[in-house]
Amino acid sequence: MLELFKTVRFSRDIKKLPVEIQQKSYEISLKLIENPLDRTLNIKHLTGFKKVYRVVVLSDFRLIYTYDETSLTLLRIAHRKEIYKSLEI
């Protein structure tokens, strides 16, 4: 099992979201800790970044993360129209 980390930016992002999205992202993060490339989730690699992925949280919300052998880091979470505009990794 991987160790979970959150960036400061992720923590700020998630506080602004509805409780339903927060709960769903928590459930997804638990699955990602077990398997960062879980086939039951809608995961895609972000073009132009090494080992950076996005997962659909609920319909229009995306969670961006990265992982290595020991840890999973949640980088950002936001609406799909906003998340890629200000993506700084």
C-alpha positions in Angstrom: 0.0 0.0 0.0 1.2 3.5 -0.9 1.5 6.4 1.5 -0.8 9.3 0.6 0.3 12.9 0.3 -1.6 16.0 -0.6 -0.2 19.2 -2.0 -1.1 22.6 -0.4 -2.9 23.4 -3.7 -4.9 20.2 -3.6 -6.0 21.0 0.0 -7.1 24.5 -1.0 -8.9 23.2 -4.1 -10.9 20.5 -2.3 -12.2 22.9 0.4 -14.0 24.9 -2.2 -15.9 21.9 -3.6 -19.3 20.5 -2.6 -19.3 17.8 0.0 -20.4 15.2 -2.5 -17.3 15.8 -4.6 -15.1 15.7 -1.5 -16.5 12.3 -0.4 -16.2 10.8 -3.9 -12.6 12.0 -4.2 -11.8 10.4 -0.8 -13.2 7.1 -2.1 -11.2 7.3 -5.3 -8.0 8.1 -3.4 -8.5 5.0 -1.3 -8.7 2.9 -4.5 -5.6 4.7 -5.9 -3.6 3.9 -2.8 -4.3 0.2 -3.5 -3.6 0.4 -7.2 -2.6 3.8 -8.8 -3.7 2.5 -12.3 -7.0 0.8 -11.2 -8.8 -0.2 -14.4 -12.2 0.3 -12.8 -11.5 4.1 -12.7 -11.4 6.4 -15.7 -7.7 7.2 -15.5 -5.7 8.8 -18.3 -2.0 9.8 -18.5 -1.5 13.6 -19.0 0.4 14.2 -22.2 3.7 16.1 -21.7 4.1 15.0 -18.1 6.0 12.0 -16.7 3.9 9.9 -14.4 1.1 12.4 -14.0 -2.4 11.1 -14.3 -6.0 12.3 -14.1 -9.1 10.5 -12.9 -12.7 11.5 -13.2 -14.2 12.1 -9.8 -17.9 12.9 -10.6 -18.9 13.8 -14.2 -17.1 17.1 -14.7 -14.6 17.0 -11.9 -11.0 15.8 -12.3 -8.3 14.8 -9.8 -4.7 15.0 -10.9 -2.1 12.8 -9.2 1.3 11.3 -9.4 2.9 8.2 -7.8 6.1 6.3 -7.3 7.1 3.1 -5.6 6.2 4.3 -2.1 3.8 7.2 -2.3 0.8 8.7 -4.1 0.5 12.5 -4.3 -2.7 14.3 -5.0 -1.8 17.4 -6.9 -5.1 19.2 -7.9 -8.8 18.7 -8.0 -11.2 21.0 -9.9 -13.9 21.3 -12.7 -12.6 20.0 -16.0 -12.9 23.5 -17.6 -10.7 25.0 -14.9 -8.1 22.4 -13.9 -6.0 22.4 -17.1 -5.9 26.2 -17.4 -3.8 26.7 -14.2 -2.0 23.4 -14.1 1.5 23.9 -12.6 3.4 20.7 -11.8 
